[in-house]
């Protein structure tokens, strides 16, 4: 049995790699810090809320000055980040489709109607795809704290108006109305079937930024000329594609039924917007309260499995650290013999998909360092790459993906069948 410089067999090295690689990947899936943890980091967070007011200001700053209908559409679509990615890629491949041709082609797609609609506004869909970390957080905030989000939009609009950067123009109509005894600022398009997407610097358009650093989220499309106010690209004809609406008086997002039915070729009569969990396509909710609200909460079995894994990993490390070299080699030899018996059975990596249990420790000792491990890691990296920055965990996810290649050794060749 070959050993490395530390006197450990390759199987032992594989065991260490398994512990070190899998555990970060598991921990990367943990829920976002709860309020007590956020408070410890120096951010003030309302009781039971996932996002602080500072979080919401930063998230909403890049879009708070969008026309109401477009803003509502962005909010709804952000709840389905995986479909946003799919739609952005599809739209890029079908950029020549416009108007009725686009509507007809979209009938074959299975995305949520709000995501389909944004294909009519490529600039916005591209932004949401390229800034996927922001999109994911925006959707999480929308599902968890919708009322506070809409109130934040109004506060930001007030600041932009006071700074002299929000006023009626050829591209937008800005007006004040009273809804439910509250004065609100509405932004509408002068032409109902045309959308002008405003582009601006979120760090300056609202006046001096009121936190210690400028907002981290922004997107400047090609050709944008940096300035203090708003800039507009050529108007986009959207027809009935943009059918969202915001009820500022009740702080809710709703639907223009007539436009919705026209664009989606359907026949709904309910103007209320409801989140459809099926279109999340497995994307986790950021907080337990939201997950439970949509019957996806309290995945107790998964949580219990993570806790059990931690216990086993800690126990394994403790046992390894207490063994002398002779005891360690005897334990590994026993594992090799046991794994050799399993390596040709149902636990082979090819049979379990990706080699997570690739032939056991015995096969790992034969194949470690062969270069076969990279294929499994590459598959993991591809699957997680789209969400490499989601939920603020981009760095840890990429690191876990890189280290995880060691534990997913062999790809489709980890012992067993080939």
N, C-alpha and C positions, 0 to 999 in steps of 0.2 A: 504493500500500500504506500503510495507516494505521499510525502509530506511537504509542507511549505516551510519557509524560514522559521516560523514560530513552532514548528514541530507538529502542526495540525494536519490531518489528512484533508484531501480535497472535499470529502464528504462533510467534514467539520466546517470547512470554510463555507460550503454550500449552506449548512445549517445556520451559520452566523448571517450569511447573506439573506436567507429567508426571513429571519427575525428582523433584520435591519431594513429590509426592503418592503415587506408587506405591511408592517405596522404603520409607517408614515402614510402609506396609501389608504389604509383603513381610517386613520385619524383625519386625513384630508376630507373625509366624507362627514365629519362630525358637524352638528348644527352650528350656526354662527354664535358668537359669544352672547350670552344672555345679559340682561341689564346690569347685574351685579358686576360682571366682568368688564362691561363697557365703562361703568362708573370707575372701576379701578384704573382704567387706562386714561382717565382724566376727562371723559366726555359725559356731559349731563344727558341723561336719557329718561324720558317719562316712564313711569311704572308700566310694565307690560308691553312696551313698545320696542320694536327691533331697530328702528332708525331714529336718530336724534334730529333735532331741528336743523342742526348744521349739516347733517347728512342730506336732508331733504332740500335744503337751499342749494347745495352743490349738485345734487342729482337733477334738479329742475331748472337750474340756471340756463342750460343750453337750449331749452325748448319752451320755457314759460311764455315767450313772446310769439309762439306759433298761433295761427288762427285757431279758434276754439274747436272747430270740427276736426282739423288735422291733429290737434293736440289730443283730443279724445281717441282718435284712431291709433295714435302712437301708444297711449296708455294701454288700450285693449290688447294691441299686438305684442307689447312688451311682456305680457303674461305668458307668451308662448315662444321663448327664445330659440328653441331648436327649429321651430317652423320658420322663424325669421331668417335663420341661416339658409335653410332649404330654399325659401322663396327668393332670397337675394341671389343665390347661385342660378336659380331658374330664370329669373328676370334678366340677368346678365347674358345668359345664353339665348334669350328670346327678346332682346332689346328692340327688335324691329316691330314687335306687336304693339298696336295702339288701339284705343277706343274699343269698338265692338269685337275686333279680332282678339284683343287681349281678354275681354270679358268671356268670350266663347272658349278660349283656351284654358281659362282658369276653372271652368266647370269640371274639368277632369282632375283638378288638384284636390287633395283632401285636407288642406290646411284650414285653420279657422278663418272665417270670413274677414275678420279684421286684418289678418296677415295678407290675405289675397288682395285686399283693397290697396295696401301700400305699394303693390307692384306698379300702380299708376303714378306713384311719386318716387321714382328711383333714387333721387338724392337722399330722401329720408330713409328708405330701406337700406341703402348702402351704408349710411351712417350707423344705423342700428346693428348691422352685421359687423362692421369694422370695429365698433365700440361695444363689443358684446358684453364686456364686464359691466359697463354702464347700463345697457339694455336689461340685463338680468336683474340688477339691483333695482332699476326703475320698476320692473314688473313685480318684484317682491314687495316693494313699497306700496305700489298701487293696490295689490291684493290685501295687504295688511293694514295700511293706514291711509285709505282713500280720502277720507274727510280732511285729514291734516295736510295731505298732498295738495288738494285743491285750494285750501286756504293759503298754503305757501305760494302757489301760483299767483294768487291775487296780491299777496304782499310783494312779490317780485315785480309784478306789473306796476304797482304803485311806485316802487323805487325807480323803475325805468322812466315812468312818466315824470316824476319829480326831477330826474336827471336830464329831462328834455329829449329823451331818446325814444319815446313811444307816442306817436301822434298819427292822425289819419294821413294817408298818402294815396297815390295811385294804386298801390299794391295791397293796402289794408285799410279797413275802417275800424277806428277805435272809438268806442262809446261807453258812457257810464249809465248804468241802469240800477234800479233798486229791486232786488229780489228777496222776498222773505225778510223785509225790513233791513236788508244789508245792501249797501252800495257796492257794486262790482264793476270791474272793467272787462268789457267784452271786445274780442278782436275777431273781425269777420272779413271775408274776401268780398270786394266790391262786385265780383261776378261769381255767382253761386257755383258754376261749373268749372271755374278756374282757380288754381291754388298758386299763390306766390309764397315760396318758402323763404323766410327771413334767415339771414346768416349774420352773426354778430359775435363780438368778443364778450363772453360772459363775465370776464373779470373787470370790464369797464362800463358796459352798457347800463348797469344799475347804479352807477356812481361808484365811489370808493368801496371796495369789497370790505365787508364788516368783520371778517375773520382774519386770522394772522397770515393767511396765504390765499392766493387766488383760487377759484374753483378748479379742480383738476380735470373736469370733464369738458371737452369742447370738440368741435369738428368743423374744419374749414374745407369746403369743397374746392376742387381745382379752379383756379381763376379768382378766388376770393381776394379782394383788396382789403387789407387790414385797416380798420378804422374804429372810431368810438361808437358810431351809431349802427343802424341796420342797413344791410345790403340785400338786394333781391336778384335772383336769377330770373330768367324768362319764365313767365307764368306757364304752368302745366295744366292742360285741359284734362280734367278728371271725370267729367260727367257726373254720374251718380256714385262713383267709386268711394267718395268720402262721405260717409253717412253717419259718422259719430256726432255726438252733441254733448254739451255739459250743462247740467242744471246747477248753476252756481248757488241758487238759493237753498237747495237741499244737499249740495256737495255730493252729487252723483253723476255718473256718466251714463248716457242713454243713447237711444238709436232713433234716427229719422227713418221710420218704417218704410215710407214710400221709396226713398232712395235705396235703402237696403234691398227691398224686393226687386227693384229694377236692376241693380247691379248683380245680385246673387241669384237672380231668376228663382226666387222663392216666394212664399206667401205667408210671412209672419205677421202677427197683429200686435204682439207685445213689444212695446218700446223700451223695456228694461233690458239692460245688458247683464248677462250672467256668465260667470267664468265656467269654461268647459274643461274639466280636469283631463279628459282624454287627449286634448291637444298639447298638454305639457310633455307628452311622450317620455315620461320617466324623469324629467328634470325635477330635482328635489325642491321643496319649498324651504325658504330660508328659516322660518321659525315654526315651532310646533303648533302654535295657535292657528296659523293659517293652514297648515297641513291637516289639522283636525277638522277645521271648518269645511274642508273639501274632502273629508273622509280619507285622507292620506296621512293622518297624523299618528303619532305614538307608535311608530314601527318598533314595537317592543322586542320582537324577536331579533331584529337586526341590531338594536341597541344591546340586547343581552349577549348576542354573538360577539359584538365588539368587546364587551367587558370580559367575556370568557377568554377571548383571544389575548387580551392584555394580561390576564391572569396566567395563561399558559406561557406567554412569552417571558413574563417576569420570572416565573418558576424555572423555565428552561435556562435563562441567563444565570439565575442563582445556582442551579445545579452545575452548569458548566464552569462557573468561576470557582466552585468548591472542589472540583476534581483535580487530581494531579495528572500528569501526562499519561501514565499507565492506565488509570481508570478511564480517562477520556478515550484513549484508543480502543480499550476493551468495549466501551459503550458503542463506539462507532462501528467496530467490527460486527457487533450484534445487530446493529441497525442495517449494516450492509447485507448481512445474510437474510434478514427479514425482508428488506427492500428488493433483493434479488428475486425472491419468490413472488413479490407483488408486481415486479416490473413488467412481466409478460401478461398480466391480467387486465382487469377493467380499470386499474388505476394508472395505466400508461398515459403519457401526456397527449398522444394523438387521440386517445379515446375520450379524454376529458376536455378537449378544446383548448389549445394554447399552452398545454403543458404545465398547468398550475401545480399538478402533482406529478410532474414529469418523470415517471419511472421510479420514484422514491429516491432515498438517499444513495442507494447503490448505483443507480443509473446516473445520479448527479455526479458521483465521484468519478465515473468514467467519462462523462461528457463535459464537465466543468472546463471552461476555457477553450472549448472547441469552436466557438464562434456561433454555435447554434442558438445561443441565448438571445442574440440580438433580434431575431425575428419576432419573438414574443414581445419583447420590449417595444419594438416598432409598432406592433399592432396596438398596444396599450396607448402609446403616444398618439397614434392617429385618432383613436377614439376620443381621447381627452383633449386633443389640441384645440377643437372648436371652442371649448370652454376653459382654455388655459388661464384666463383671467377672471373667470366668473366668481362672483361673491367675494372678491378681494383675496382669493386664495391662489392666484395665478402662479406665484413663485413656488409655493409649497407643492402645488399639484404637479408642476413640471418636474420639480426635484423628485417627487415620489414616483412619477412616471419613469424618470431616468433610472432611479435605483431599483424600481420594480422590475426592470428587465432581467435582473439577476434571478428573481424568484420565479419568473415565468419562463424559465429556461427551456430551450429546445423547440419552441413554437409548436409545430405539428410533428416534431421528431422526438419528443421526450419519452423514449421507451415505448413499449407496447407496439401498437400498429403504426405503420408508416404511410 
